[in-house]
Amino acid sequence: MISLRAKDLQELSNEELAQKLADTRQELFNLRFQSATGALENTSRLKLARRDIARIMTVQIERNATQKVES
């Protein structure tokens, strides 16, 4: 998986962000499972998945904050 950039995430709709978050969380689950069974070869993918989740959640929180300020 290619690491996501915050700029690219900000261009996505809320639904697309939610879907990307679900996909990335599922990927992290699979990576953790592979790590526990010893099948994971590239352990840096765990770190990348966690950072992608953080980026997506940051964009969602920023949008929620701006919506609350505007209303």
PDB file with SEQRES, HELIX, SHEET and CRYST1 records, atoms N, CA, C and O in Angstrom:
SEQRES   1 A   71  MET ILE SER LEU ARG ALA LYS ASP LEU GLN GLU LEU SER          
SEQRES   2 A   71  ASN GLU GLU LEU ALA GLN LYS LEU ALA ASP THR ARG GLN          
SEQRES   3 A   71  GLU LEU PHE ASN LEU ARG PHE GLN SER ALA THR GLY ALA          
SEQRES   4 A   71  LEU GLU ASN THR SER ARG LEU LYS LEU ALA ARG ARG ASP          
SEQRES   5 A   71  ILE ALA ARG ILE MET THR VAL GLN ILE GLU ARG ASN ALA          
SEQRES   6 A   71  THR GLN LYS VAL GLU SER                                      
HELIX    1 AA1 ALA A    6  GLN A   10  1                                   5    
HELIX    2 AA2 ASN A   14  THR A   37  1                                  24    
HELIX    3 AA3 SER A   44  GLU A   70  1                                  27    
CRYST1    1.000    1.000    1.000  90.00  90.00  90.00 P 1           1          
ATOM      1  N   MET A   1       0.834  -1.181   0.000  1.00  0.00           N  
ATOM      2  CA  MET A   1       0.000   0.000   0.000  1.00  0.00           C  
ATOM      3  C   MET A   1       0.880   1.246   0.000  1.00  0.00           C  
ATOM      4  O   MET A   1       1.900   1.304   0.687  1.00  0.00           O  
ATOM      5  N   ILE A   2       0.477   2.214  -0.762  1.00  0.00           N  
ATOM      6  CA  ILE A   2       1.192   3.480  -0.838  1.00  0.00           C  
ATOM      7  C   ILE A   2       0.709   4.375   0.297  1.00  0.00           C  
ATOM      8  O   ILE A   2      -0.490   4.459   0.565  1.00  0.00           O  
ATOM      9  N   SER A   3       1.634   5.033   0.952  1.00  0.00           N  
ATOM     10  CA  SER A   3       1.291   5.933   2.040  1.00  0.00           C  
ATOM     11  C   SER A   3       0.470   7.103   1.502  1.00  0.00           C  
ATOM     12  O   SER A   3       0.753   7.638   0.430  1.00  0.00           O  
ATOM     13  N   LEU A   4      -0.542   7.485   2.262  1.00  0.00           N  
ATOM     14  CA  LEU A   4      -1.433   8.557   1.844  1.00  0.00           C  
ATOM     15  C   LEU A   4      -0.908   9.897   2.319  1.00  0.00           C  
ATOM     16  O   LEU A   4      -0.315   9.999   3.392  1.00  0.00           O  
ATOM     17  N   ARG A   5      -1.129  10.917   1.518  1.00  0.00           N  
ATOM     18  CA  ARG A   5      -0.738  12.264   1.900  1.00  0.00           C  
ATOM     19  C   ARG A   5      -1.974  13.008   2.392  1.00  0.00           C  
ATOM     20  O   ARG A   5      -3.085  12.782   1.912  1.00  0.00           O  
ATOM     21  N   ALA A   6      -1.763  13.894   3.350  1.00  0.00           N  
ATOM     22  CA  ALA A   6      -2.871  14.659   3.922  1.00  0.00           C  
ATOM     23  C   ALA A   6      -3.558  15.500   2.852  1.00  0.00           C  
ATOM     24  O   ALA A   6      -4.779  15.657   2.875  1.00  0.00           O  
ATOM     25  N   LYS A   7      -2.781  16.040   1.916  1.00  0.00           N  
ATOM     26  CA  LYS A   7      -3.353  16.860   0.850  1.00  0.00           C  
ATOM     27  C   LYS A   7      -4.330  16.043   0.003  1.00  0.00           C  
ATOM     28  O   LYS A   7      -5.403  16.525  -0.359  1.00  0.00           O  
ATOM     29  N   ASP A   8      -3.950  14.806  -0.308  1.00  0.00           N  
ATOM     30  CA  ASP A   8      -4.828  13.929  -1.087  1.00  0.00           C  
ATOM     31  C   ASP A   8      -6.076  13.566  -0.294  1.00  0.00           C  
ATOM     32  O   ASP A   8      -7.166  13.480  -0.859  1.00  0.00           O  
ATOM     33  N   LEU A   9      -5.928  13.354   0.999  1.00  0.00           N  
ATOM     34  CA  LEU A   9      -7.067  12.982   1.840  1.00  0.00           C  
ATOM     35  C   LEU A   9      -8.066  14.126   1.968  1.00  0.00           C  
ATOM     36  O   LEU A   9      -9.272  13.888   2.037  1.00  0.00           O  
ATOM     37  N   GLN A  10      -7.579  15.364   2.001  1.00  0.00           N  
ATOM     38  CA  GLN A  10      -8.470  16.508   2.155  1.00  0.00           C  
ATOM     39  C   GLN A  10      -9.363  16.698   0.941  1.00  0.00           C  
ATOM     40  O   GLN A  10     -10.409  17.340   1.035  1.00  0.00           O  
ATOM     41  N   GLU A  11      -8.963  16.150  -0.195  1.00  0.00           N  
ATOM     42  CA  GLU A  11      -9.763  16.280  -1.410  1.00  0.00           C  
ATOM     43  C   GLU A  11     -10.884  15.245  -1.481  1.00  0.00           C  
ATOM     44  O   GLU A  11     -11.776  15.361  -2.321  1.00  0.00           O  
ATOM     45  N   LEU A  12     -10.848  14.240  -0.614  1.00  0.00           N  
ATOM     46  CA  LEU A  12     -11.852  13.186  -0.623  1.00  0.00           C  
ATOM     47  C   LEU A  12     -13.112  13.627   0.118  1.00  0.00           C  
ATOM     48  O   LEU A  12     -13.063  14.507   0.977  1.00  0.00           O  
ATOM     49  N   SER A  13     -14.234  13.008  -0.225  1.00  0.00           N  
ATOM     50  CA  SER A  13     -15.482  13.297   0.480  1.00  0.00           C  
ATOM     51  C   SER A  13     -15.483  12.559   1.823  1.00  0.00           C  
ATOM     52  O   SER A  13     -14.628  11.712   2.081  1.00  0.00           O  
ATOM     53  N   ASN A  14     -16.455  12.896   2.666  1.00  0.00           N  
ATOM     54  CA  ASN A  14     -16.547  12.256   3.974  1.00  0.00           C  
ATOM     55  C   ASN A  14     -16.771  10.754   3.844  1.00  0.00           C  
ATOM     56  O   ASN A  14     -16.212   9.971   4.612  1.00  0.00           O  
ATOM     57  N   GLU A  15     -17.589  10.352   2.873  1.00  0.00           N  
ATOM     58  CA  GLU A  15     -17.876   8.931   2.662  1.00  0.00           C  
ATOM     59  C   GLU A  15     -16.628   8.186   2.195  1.00  0.00           C  
ATOM     60  O   GLU A  15     -16.363   7.063   2.626  1.00  0.00           O  
ATOM     61  N   GLU A  16     -15.872   8.822   1.315  1.00  0.00           N  
ATOM     62  CA  GLU A  16     -14.645   8.196   0.822  1.00  0.00           C  
ATOM     63  C   GLU A  16     -13.610   8.075   1.943  1.00  0.00           C  
ATOM     64  O   GLU A  16     -12.878   7.087   2.016  1.00  0.00           O  
ATOM     65  N   LEU A  17     -13.554   9.083   2.811  1.00  0.00           N  
ATOM     66  CA  LEU A  17     -12.643   9.023   3.954  1.00  0.00           C  
ATOM     67  C   LEU A  17     -13.035   7.891   4.895  1.00  0.00           C  
ATOM     68  O   LEU A  17     -12.178   7.150   5.377  1.00  0.00           O  
ATOM     69  N   ALA A  18     -14.322   7.762   5.149  1.00  0.00           N  
ATOM     70  CA  ALA A  18     -14.794   6.695   6.035  1.00  0.00           C  
ATOM     71  C   ALA A  18     -14.468   5.328   5.446  1.00  0.00           C  
ATOM     72  O   ALA A  18     -14.070   4.418   6.173  1.00  0.00           O  
ATOM     73  N   GLN A  19     -14.632   5.178   4.145  1.00  0.00           N  
ATOM     74  CA  GLN A  19     -14.322   3.905   3.489  1.00  0.00           C  
ATOM     75  C   GLN A  19     -12.826   3.621   3.541  1.00  0.00           C  
ATOM     76  O   GLN A  19     -12.414   2.488   3.792  1.00  0.00           O  
ATOM     77  N   LYS A  20     -12.018   4.642   3.306  1.00  0.00           N  
ATOM     78  CA  LYS A  20     -10.568   4.471   3.338  1.00  0.00           C  
ATOM     79  C   LYS A  20     -10.097   4.126   4.751  1.00  0.00           C  
ATOM     80  O   LYS A  20      -9.169   3.336   4.924  1.00  0.00           O  
ATOM     81  N   LEU A  21     -10.738   4.720   5.761  1.00  0.00           N  
ATOM     82  CA  LEU A  21     -10.411   4.404   7.148  1.00  0.00           C  
ATOM     83  C   LEU A  21     -10.746   2.947   7.464  1.00  0.00           C  
ATOM     84  O   LEU A  21      -9.956   2.250   8.101  1.00  0.00           O  
ATOM     85  N   ALA A  22     -11.902   2.495   7.023  1.00  0.00           N  
ATOM     86  CA  ALA A  22     -12.289   1.099   7.250  1.00  0.00           C  
ATOM     87  C   ALA A  22     -11.335   0.141   6.548  1.00  0.00           C  
ATOM     88  O   ALA A  22     -10.945  -0.881   7.113  1.00  0.00           O  
ATOM     89  N   ASP A  23     -10.964   0.470   5.327  1.00  0.00           N  
ATOM     90  CA  ASP A  23     -10.033  -0.381   4.572  1.00  0.00           C  
ATOM     91  C   ASP A  23      -8.669  -0.448   5.255  1.00  0.00           C  
ATOM     92  O   ASP A  23      -8.067  -1.517   5.360  1.00  0.00           O  
ATOM     93  N   THR A  24      -8.194   0.696   5.713  1.00  0.00           N  
ATOM     94  CA  THR A  24      -6.875   0.742   6.342  1.00  0.00           C  
ATOM     95  C   THR A  24      -6.885   0.018   7.681  1.00  0.00           C  
ATOM     96  O   THR A  24      -5.912  -0.647   8.034  1.00  0.00           O  
ATOM     97  N   ARG A  25      -7.981   0.143   8.428  1.00  0.00           N  
ATOM     98  CA  ARG A  25      -8.087  -0.596   9.693  1.00  0.00           C  
ATOM     99  C   ARG A  25      -8.120  -2.101   9.445  1.00  0.00           C  
ATOM    100  O   ARG A  25      -7.531  -2.869  10.205  1.00  0.00           O  
ATOM    101  N   GLN A  26      -8.803  -2.524   8.388  1.00  0.00           N  
ATOM    102  CA  GLN A  26      -8.836  -3.938   8.038  1.00  0.00           C  
ATOM    103  C   GLN A  26      -7.439  -4.416   7.639  1.00  0.00           C  
ATOM    104  O   GLN A  26      -7.025  -5.517   8.002  1.00  0.00           O  
ATOM    105  N   GLU A  27      -6.723  -3.588   6.898  1.00  0.00           N  
ATOM    106  CA  GLU A  27      -5.360  -3.934   6.509  1.00  0.00           C  
ATOM    107  C   GLU A  27      -4.463  -4.063   7.743  1.00  0.00           C  
ATOM    108  O   GLU A  27      -3.650  -4.984   7.827  1.00  0.00           O  
ATOM    109  N   LEU A  28      -4.612  -3.136   8.705  1.00  0.00           N  
ATOM    110  CA  LEU A  28      -3.821  -3.201   9.923  1.00  0.00           C  
ATOM    111  C   LEU A  28      -4.127  -4.475  10.702  1.00  0.00           C  
ATOM    112  O   LEU A  28      -3.219  -5.103  11.247  1.00  0.00           O  
ATOM    113  N   PHE A  29      -5.388  -4.856  10.757  1.00  0.00           N  
ATOM    114  CA  PHE A  29      -5.769  -6.101  11.422  1.00  0.00           C  
ATOM    115  C   PHE A  29      -5.082  -7.291  10.765  1.00  0.00           C  
ATOM    116  O   PHE A  29      -4.524  -8.152  11.445  1.00  0.00           O  
ATOM    117  N   ASN A  30      -5.127  -7.330   9.441  1.00  0.00           N  
ATOM    118  CA  ASN A  30      -4.490  -8.429   8.709  1.00  0.00           C  
ATOM    119  C   ASN A  30      -2.980  -8.449   8.932  1.00  0.00           C  
ATOM    120  O   ASN A  30      -2.386  -9.516   9.088  1.00  0.00           O  
ATOM    121  N   LEU A  31      -2.361  -7.268   8.948  1.00  0.00           N  
ATOM    122  CA  LEU A  31      -0.921  -7.191   9.178  1.00  0.00           C  
ATOM    123  C   LEU A  31      -0.561  -7.667  10.580  1.00  0.00           C  
ATOM    124  O   LEU A  31       0.439  -8.361  10.764  1.00  0.00           O  
ATOM    125  N   ARG A  32      -1.371  -7.298  11.566  1.00  0.00           N  
ATOM    126  CA  ARG A  32      -1.115  -7.758  12.936  1.00  0.00           C  
ATOM    127  C   ARG A  32      -1.250  -9.273  13.031  1.00  0.00           C  
ATOM    128  O   ARG A  32      -0.469  -9.933  13.717  1.00  0.00           O  
ATOM    129  N   PHE A  33      -2.236  -9.811  12.346  1.00  0.00           N  
ATOM    130  CA  PHE A  33      -2.420 -11.258  12.341  1.00  0.00           C  
ATOM    131  C   PHE A  33      -1.222 -11.943  11.709  1.00  0.00           C  
ATOM    132  O   PHE A  33      -0.726 -12.938  12.236  1.00  0.00           O  
ATOM    133  N   GLN A  34      -0.753 -11.421  10.584  1.00  0.00           N  
ATOM    134  CA  GLN A  34       0.416 -11.990   9.921  1.00  0.00           C  
ATOM    135  C   GLN A  34       1.647 -11.880  10.816  1.00  0.00           C  
ATOM    136  O   GLN A  34       2.475 -12.790  10.855  1.00  0.00           O  
ATOM    137  N   SER A  35       1.763 -10.772  11.531  1.00  0.00           N  
ATOM    138  CA  SER A  35       2.898 -10.578  12.424  1.00  0.00           C  
ATOM    139  C   SER A  35       2.870 -11.600  13.563  1.00  0.00           C  
ATOM    140  O   SER A  35       3.910 -12.137  13.945  1.00  0.00           O  
ATOM    141  N   ALA A  36       1.691 -11.864  14.096  1.00  0.00           N  
ATOM    142  CA  ALA A  36       1.566 -12.811  15.203  1.00  0.00           C  
ATOM    143  C   ALA A  36       1.873 -14.238  14.763  1.00  0.00           C  
ATOM    144  O   ALA A  36       2.398 -15.031  15.543  1.00  0.00           O  
ATOM    145  N   THR A  37       1.547 -14.564  13.519  1.00  0.00           N  
ATOM    146  CA  THR A  37       1.795 -15.920  13.036  1.00  0.00           C  
ATOM    147  C   THR A  37       3.175 -16.069  12.421  1.00  0.00           C  
ATOM    148  O   THR A  37       3.574 -17.172  12.049  1.00  0.00           O  
ATOM    149  N   GLY A  38       3.907 -14.967  12.312  1.00  0.00           N  
ATOM    150  CA  GLY A  38       5.252 -15.021  11.769  1.00  0.00           C  
ATOM    151  C   GLY A  38       5.311 -14.980  10.252  1.00  0.00           C  
ATOM    152  O   GLY A  38       6.361 -15.245   9.666  1.00  0.00           O  
ATOM    153  N   ALA A  39       4.204 -14.651   9.614  1.00  0.00           N  
ATOM    154  CA  ALA A  39       4.148 -14.629   8.154  1.00  0.00           C  
ATOM    155  C   ALA A  39       4.473 -13.266   7.565  1.00  0.00           C  
ATOM    156  O   ALA A  39       4.622 -13.141   6.349  1.00  0.00           O  
ATOM    157  N   LEU A  40       4.587 -12.240   8.407  1.00  0.00           N  
ATOM    158  CA  LEU A  40       4.823 -10.884   7.917  1.00  0.00           C  
ATOM    159  C   LEU A  40       6.307 -10.693   7.614  1.00  0.00           C  
ATOM    160  O   LEU A  40       7.155 -10.852   8.492  1.00  0.00           O  
ATOM    161  N   GLU A  41       6.609 -10.354   6.376  1.00  0.00           N  
ATOM    162  CA  GLU A  41       7.991 -10.155   5.970  1.00  0.00           C  
ATOM    163  C   GLU A  41       8.430  -8.702   6.116  1.00  0.00           C  
ATOM    164  O   GLU A  41       9.557  -8.431   6.529  1.00  0.00           O  
ATOM    165  N   ASN A  42       7.545  -7.774   5.780  1.00  0.00           N  
ATOM    166  CA  ASN A  42       7.893  -6.355   5.827  1.00  0.00           C  
ATOM    167  C   ASN A  42       7.191  -5.716   7.030  1.00  0.00           C  
ATOM    168  O   ASN A  42       6.036  -5.302   6.926  1.00  0.00           O  
ATOM    169  N   THR A  43       7.876  -5.638   8.152  1.00  0.00           N  
ATOM    170  CA  THR A  43       7.252  -5.132   9.372  1.00  0.00           C  
ATOM    171  C   THR A  43       6.999  -3.627   9.336  1.00  0.00           C  
ATOM    172  O   THR A  43       6.223  -3.115  10.144  1.00  0.00           O  
ATOM    173  N   SER A  44       7.630  -2.924   8.428  1.00  0.00           N  
ATOM    174  CA  SER A  44       7.419  -1.476   8.348  1.00  0.00           C  
ATOM    175  C   SER A  44       6.009  -1.139   7.856  1.00  0.00           C  
ATOM    176  O   SER A  44       5.543  -0.013   8.031  1.00  0.00           O  
ATOM    177  N   ARG A  45       5.335  -2.107   7.246  1.00  0.00           N  
ATOM    178  CA  ARG A  45       3.967  -1.860   6.788  1.00  0.00           C  
ATOM    179  C   ARG A  45       3.028  -1.616   7.962  1.00  0.00           C  
ATOM    180  O   ARG A  45       2.041  -0.894   7.816  1.00  0.00           O  
ATOM    181  N   LEU A  46       3.315  -2.203   9.127  1.00  0.00           N  
ATOM    182  CA  LEU A  46       2.509  -1.939  10.322  1.00  0.00           C  
ATOM    183  C   LEU A  46       2.559  -0.459  10.680  1.00  0.00           C  
ATOM    184  O   LEU A  46       1.530   0.163  10.946  1.00  0.00           O  
ATOM    185  N   LYS A  47       3.746   0.088  10.685  1.00  0.00           N  
ATOM    186  CA  LYS A  47       3.941   1.498  11.021  1.00  0.00           C  
ATOM    187  C   LYS A  47       3.233   2.399  10.008  1.00  0.00           C  
ATOM    188  O   LYS A  47       2.590   3.378  10.386  1.00  0.00           O  
ATOM    189  N   LEU A  48       3.352   2.069   8.731  1.00  0.00           N  
ATOM    190  CA  LEU A  48       2.711   2.868   7.690  1.00  0.00           C  
ATOM    191  C   LEU A  48       1.190   2.838   7.815  1.00  0.00           C  
ATOM    192  O   LEU A  48       0.529   3.861   7.637  1.00  0.00           O  
ATOM    193  N   ALA A  49       0.641   1.675   8.118  1.00  0.00           N  
ATOM    194  CA  ALA A  49      -0.811   1.554   8.257  1.00  0.00           C  
ATOM    195  C   ALA A  49      -1.302   2.392   9.435  1.00  0.00           C  
ATOM    196  O   ALA A  49      -2.314   3.084   9.327  1.00  0.00           O  
ATOM    197  N   ARG A  50      -0.590   2.333  10.556  1.00  0.00           N  
ATOM    198  CA  ARG A  50      -0.993   3.141  11.719  1.00  0.00           C  
ATOM    199  C   ARG A  50      -0.926   4.633  11.405  1.00  0.00           C  
ATOM    200  O   ARG A  50      -1.802   5.395  11.816  1.00  0.00           O  
ATOM    201  N   ARG A  51       0.095   5.046  10.687  1.00  0.00           N  
ATOM    202  CA  ARG A  51       0.215   6.469  10.336  1.00  0.00           C  
ATOM    203  C   ARG A  51      -0.877   6.898   9.360  1.00  0.00           C  
ATOM    204  O   ARG A  51      -1.391   8.013   9.458  1.00  0.00           O  
ATOM    205  N   ASP A  52      -1.234   6.023   8.421  1.00  0.00           N  
ATOM    206  CA  ASP A  52      -2.315   6.350   7.492  1.00  0.00           C  
ATOM    207  C   ASP A  52      -3.640   6.515   8.236  1.00  0.00           C  
ATOM    208  O   ASP A  52      -4.423   7.413   7.929  1.00  0.00           O  
ATOM    209  N   ILE A  53      -3.883   5.645   9.215  1.00  0.00           N  
ATOM    210  CA  ILE A  53      -5.099   5.760  10.021  1.00  0.00           C  
ATOM    211  C   ILE A  53      -5.099   7.099  10.757  1.00  0.00           C  
ATOM    212  O   ILE A  53      -6.124   7.778  10.810  1.00  0.00           O  
ATOM    213  N   ALA A  54      -3.967   7.473  11.316  1.00  0.00           N  
ATOM    214  CA  ALA A  54      -3.869   8.753  12.029  1.00  0.00           C  
ATOM    215  C   ALA A  54      -4.120   9.931  11.093  1.00  0.00           C  
ATOM    216  O   ALA A  54      -4.796  10.889  11.469  1.00  0.00           O  
ATOM    217  N   ARG A  55      -3.582   9.867   9.879  1.00  0.00           N  
ATOM    218  CA  ARG A  55      -3.800  10.953   8.909  1.00  0.00           C  
ATOM    219  C   ARG A  55      -5.279  11.080   8.555  1.00  0.00           C  
ATOM    220  O   ARG A  55      -5.821  12.185   8.513  1.00  0.00           O  
ATOM    221  N   ILE A  56      -5.921   9.956   8.303  1.00  0.00           N  
ATOM    222  CA  ILE A  56      -7.342   9.982   7.939  1.00  0.00           C  
ATOM    223  C   ILE A  56      -8.165  10.549   9.087  1.00  0.00           C  
ATOM    224  O   ILE A  56      -9.039  11.389   8.873  1.00  0.00           O  
ATOM    225  N   MET A  57      -7.887  10.093  10.302  1.00  0.00           N  
ATOM    226  CA  MET A  57      -8.649  10.577  11.450  1.00  0.00           C  
ATOM    227  C   MET A  57      -8.397  12.056  11.704  1.00  0.00           C  
ATOM    228  O   MET A  57      -9.303  12.769  12.136  1.00  0.00           O  
ATOM    229  N   THR A  58      -7.203  12.523  11.447  1.00  0.00           N  
ATOM    230  CA  THR A  58      -6.890  13.945  11.615  1.00  0.00           C  
ATOM    231  C   THR A  58      -7.710  14.794  10.650  1.00  0.00           C  
ATOM    232  O   THR A  58      -8.242  15.834  11.038  1.00  0.00           O  
ATOM    233  N   VAL A  59      -7.815  14.362   9.409  1.00  0.00           N  
ATOM    234  CA  VAL A  59      -8.611  15.100   8.428  1.00  0.00           C  
ATOM    235  C   VAL A  59     -10.081  15.107   8.847  1.00  0.00           C  
ATOM    236  O   VAL A  59     -10.750  16.134   8.732  1.00  0.00           O  
ATOM    237  N   GLN A  60     -10.587  13.972   9.330  1.00  0.00           N  
ATOM    238  CA  GLN A  60     -11.979  13.909   9.772  1.00  0.00           C  
ATOM    239  C   GLN A  60     -12.222  14.839  10.960  1.00  0.00           C  
ATOM    240  O   GLN A  60     -13.240  15.529  11.004  1.00  0.00           O  
ATOM    241  N   ILE A  61     -11.308  14.864  11.912  1.00  0.00           N  
ATOM    242  CA  ILE A  61     -11.462  15.726  13.085  1.00  0.00           C  
ATOM    243  C   ILE A  61     -11.408  17.195  12.690  1.00  0.00           C  
ATOM    244  O   ILE A  61     -12.162  18.009  13.222  1.00  0.00           O  
ATOM    245  N   GLU A  62     -10.518  17.539  11.757  1.00  0.00           N  
ATOM    246  CA  GLU A  62     -10.443  18.923  11.288  1.00  0.00           C  
ATOM    247  C   GLU A  62     -11.752  19.344  10.625  1.00  0.00           C  
ATOM    248  O   GLU A  62     -12.226  20.460  10.834  1.00  0.00           O  
ATOM    249  N   ARG A  63     -12.327  18.462   9.838  1.00  0.00           N  
ATOM    250  CA  ARG A  63     -13.602  18.791   9.176  1.00  0.00           C  
ATOM    251  C   ARG A  63     -14.708  18.972  10.195  1.00  0.00           C  
ATOM    252  O   ARG A  63     -15.509  19.900  10.078  1.00  0.00           O  
ATOM    253  N   ASN A  64     -14.767  18.100  11.194  1.00  0.00           N  
ATOM    254  CA  ASN A  64     -15.794  18.226  12.226  1.00  0.00           C  
ATOM    255  C   ASN A  64     -15.632  19.528  12.997  1.00  0.00           C  
ATOM    256  O   ASN A  64     -16.623  20.175  13.336  1.00  0.00           O  
ATOM    257  N   ALA A  65     -14.400  19.917  13.275  1.00  0.00           N  
ATOM    258  CA  ALA A  65     -14.159  21.158  14.011  1.00  0.00           C  
ATOM    259  C   ALA A  65     -14.590  22.370  13.209  1.00  0.00           C  
ATOM    260  O   ALA A  65     -15.176  23.301  13.762  1.00  0.00           O  
ATOM    261  N   THR A  66     -14.307  22.373  11.913  1.00  0.00           N  
ATOM    262  CA  THR A  66     -14.695  23.523  11.102  1.00  0.00           C  
ATOM    263  C   THR A  66     -16.210  23.585  10.918  1.00  0.00           C  
ATOM    264  O   THR A  66     -16.773  24.675  10.817  1.00  0.00           O  
ATOM    265  N   GLN A  67     -16.871  22.442  10.875  1.00  0.00           N  
ATOM    266  CA  GLN A  67     -18.322  22.429  10.763  1.00  0.00           C  
ATOM    267  C   GLN A  67     -18.971  22.967  12.023  1.00  0.00           C  
ATOM    268  O   GLN A  67     -19.986  23.660  11.949  1.00  0.00           O  
ATOM    269  N   LYS A  68     -18.404  22.659  13.178  1.00  0.00           N  
ATOM    270  CA  LYS A  68     -18.954  23.161  14.446  1.00  0.00           C  
ATOM    271  C   LYS A  68     -18.754  24.661  14.573  1.00  0.00           C  
ATOM    272  O   LYS A  68     -19.615  25.360  15.107  1.00  0.00           O  
ATOM    273  N   VAL A  69     -17.633  25.157  14.090  1.00  0.00           N  
ATOM    274  CA  VAL A  69     -17.355  26.595  14.162  1.00  0.00           C  
ATOM    275  C   VAL A  69     -18.296  27.366  13.251  1.00  0.00           C  
ATOM    276  O   VAL A  69     -18.773  28.444  13.607  1.00  0.00           O  
ATOM    277  N   GLU A  70     -18.558  26.810  12.076  1.00  0.00           N  
ATOM    278  CA  GLU A  70     -19.406  27.496  11.103  1.00  0.00           C  
ATOM    279  C   GLU A  70     -20.865  27.518  11.528  1.00  0.00           C  
ATOM    280  O   GLU A  70     -21.596  28.434  11.151  1.00  0.00           O  
ATOM    281  N   SER A  71     -21.308  26.531  12.302  1.00  0.00           N  
ATOM    282  CA  SER A  71     -22.725  26.507  12.693  1.00  0.00           C  
ATOM    283  C   SER A  71     -22.978  27.130  14.035  1.00  0.00           C  
ATOM    284  O   SER A  71     -24.122  27.178  14.488  1.00  0.00           O  
TER     285      SER A  71                                                      
END                                                                             
